[in-house]
């Protein structure tokens, strides 16, 4: 356990600190050890889990919006229980909720219906402050249109 670490940017080095847990960032074993560590996460939920590195998304579906919110709460709190039991912190400020919907249907959204660990989750969508979310570099909106992503790509092309 007597491992030490420091951070170096250019010629500037931080103080040397002792590590008592974890895997140093950039370690060749890091990705493998992370996958082994989170291997049982799917046993805590009936929802679909989308994971890439340490970014985890939960997908819950139902045609009835009130049942959807109920299931989302149950599954989010199941995962929160796994996080607590395994010493993984959940950044509640980054944890958001998005309901995908058919453009032709009017759905009553209620931001206060989804929570995790007693904290209400901010919802993403056209009637909320945050309109989109990226998943693996693709901008998603509540109707799964390409509008926001194409705007981003267009701006990036013309900027570069």
N, C-alpha and C positions, 0 to 999 in steps of 0.2 A: 503493500500500500504506500510505500514511501515514494510515490511519484510526484514529480514537480512539473510545473508548467509556467510558461510565460508567452506573451504575445509580442511579435515583432512586426512592425510596419516600416519598411525601408530600413534605416539604421537605428530607429528608435525601438527600444525594448521596454516592456513593462517589468515590474518587480516579479521575482520568482515566488510562486505560491505553491503550497502543498495541495494535492488533490486527494480527496478521500472517497470519491465515487465518480462514475461516469467514464466516458470514452473521449479522448481528445478529438476535437474537430479535425477532420482531415485524415484521421487514422484509416489505414487500409481495411481494418476489421470493422470499422464503424457501421457501415451499411448492413453487414451480415449480423452483427450483434444486435442492431436495432430490430431487424426482421425476426430474430429469435425472441427478443424481448416482447414484441407485440403479437406474437404468433397466436395467442389465444383470445385476442380481442373480439373476434367474430362470435365467440361462444356467449358473449354477453348481450347480444342483440339479435333480433329477428329481421332487422333492416339490412339493406345492402350497404356495404362499406366501400368507399373509394379512397384508396391511400396512395400517396406518392411521397416518399421520404417521410418526414414527420407531419405532413399535411393530411388530415383525415376528413372526409366528407361522408355524411350519413344520408341515405336516400330512403325515404318512406313514401308510400303511395296509397291513395284511396280516393274514390270518387266523391265521398261526402266530406266537406271541408272540416266539420266539427270532429269527425272521427280521425281525419288526417292530423289535426292539431293534437288530439289525444294520443295517438300513436307516436307522433314526433316527440312529445313530452316523455312518454314512457321510455322510448328508445334512447333519447338523449341522456336521460337520467341513469339508464342502465350503463351506458358508456362512461358517464361521470363516475359511477361506482367503480368501474374497472380502473379509471384513471387514479382514483383515490387509493385503491388497494395496491396499485403498482407504482405509486410514487411519481406519477406523471402529472404535471400541472396543466390545467386547461386555461388558456387565456380567454376569459369570458368577454373581454373587449373585442376580440377578433372572431368570436363565435357568433355567427349570424344565421338567420333563417330565410329561405326563399321558397315561395310556393310557385311552381310552374303551372300555368293555366292556358286554356284554350282562349285565343283572342276573341272569339265570338261569344264567350260566356261571361256574365257578370258575376264575380265572386266577391263575397264579403270577407275582407281580410280584417283581422284584429291582432294588432301587434302584441297585446298583452297575453295572448294565449299560449305562447311558447316560452319555456324557461328551462334552465339547467342549473342544478344545485341551488335553487332559490333565486336565481338571477334571471330576469326577463331578457329575452334575446331580441336584438334589433332586427327588424325585418327588412329585406331588400326587395325593391320593386318600384314600379312607376309612381306610386302614390307615397313613397317614402323618401327619406333623404338620400339614401344610397340606391342607385338605380340598377347597378350591375355588380357582378362578382366575377373574378377570373378563376378559371380552373385549368391548370396546366397551360396558361398563357392564352386561353380562349375566353373572351368576354361573354358571359351568359346573362340574359335578362329573363324576366318571368314568362315570356312567351317563346323563348328559345329562338328569337329572330337573330339575324346576322347583323342588324343595324349598328350596334355599338362596336362590335368587333371590326366590321368593315371600315367604320369611321376611324378607329384606332390605326388600322393597317394603312389606310389612305394617308393619314396625317404623318405616320412614320415614314412612308415612302417619299412624300414630298419634303419632309424635313431633312432626310438624309440625302 
